[in-house]
Amino acid sequence: LGALYDDQLPNPQRAELAYLEVLKRRPQDLDATRRLVAVHGRLGQPERSVELQTELVNRAEGPEAKRDRTLELARVYEEIVEDSKQAEATLDKARKAWPHDGRVLRAVADFYQRRGETKSLQVLLERSANDARRALNTGRFDPAFFDVLASVAEIRGGADAARIANATVAALAGEPSAVEGGGPAAGA
């Protein structure tokens, strides 16, 4: 019912009531809480959106869920609260907590792209790529560093470099990857 009032019959007040009713019965319902965050934004209650999203971050079970919810909190600050400084501060905290995470890097890069901050974007990409290369040069073959290099390459439009870095991540994880070779020239 909440989704109906949220999507097809836009009525944020009724959507809020429906989602609150769902959360009374199932307090851990992640989808209902996320939708309620957005509804509060449309109702002009940004502080309530931040409060709910912060609760989601605090209730996260595991580092990946916490990372994803923290990135969502940054979007709440940017899009609902319209506070780009707080959004950037939240992204900075995420970068410090997960310094070698491709998703965090992409979220920060997307933020800079949306804001038109090309110089900040270039500095971010250069530092991230250099940090990953330095770590790899010391013999630390952590898949996260290849993920960072893949993310930097993708953001810069280097599809081939990204494909190779992603294939390396897959190889380190023991997973198959489909990277075409040079055919007969490569000895295939």
GIDA-V216531 format. One record per pair of residues at least 6 apart in sequence whose C-alpha atoms are under 7 Angstrom apart, sorted by the first residue. I is the first residue (numbers start at 0). J is the second residue. If there is no record, write none. Layout:
((I | J) (I | J))
This chain:
((0 | 17) (1 | 14) (1 | 17) (1 | 18) (2 | 14) (4 | 10) (4 | 11) (4 | 13) (4 | 14) (5 | 11) (5 | 14) (11 | 38) (11 | 41) (11 | 42) (15 | 35) (15 | 38) (18 | 31) (18 | 35) (22 | 28) (22 | 31) (36 | 48) (36 | 51) (36 | 52) (37 | 48) (39 | 45) (39 | 47) (39 | 48) (40 | 48) (40 | 79) (45 | 79) (45 | 80) (49 | 72) (49 | 75) (52 | 72) (53 | 72) (55 | 68) (56 | 65) (56 | 68) (56 | 69) (59 | 65) (66 | 93) (69 | 93) (70 | 90) (73 | 86) (73 | 89) (73 | 90) (74 | 86) (76 | 82) (76 | 83) (76 | 85) (76 | 86) (77 | 83) (77 | 86) (90 | 107) (93 | 103) (94 | 103) (99 | 143) (99 | 144) (99 | 147) (100 | 143) (100 | 147) (101 | 146) (101 | 147) (101 | 150) (105 | 150) (108 | 120) (111 | 117) (111 | 119) (111 | 120) (124 | 151) (127 | 147) (128 | 147) (128 | 148) (128 | 151) (131 | 144) (131 | 147) (131 | 148) (142 | 168) (142 | 171) (145 | 164) (145 | 165) (145 | 167) (145 | 168) (146 | 164) (146 | 165) (146 | 168) (148 | 164) (149 | 160) (149 | 161) (149 | 164) (149 | 165) (150 | 161) (152 | 158) (152 | 160) (152 | 161) (153 | 161) (166 | 176) (166 | 178) (169 | 175) (169 | 176))
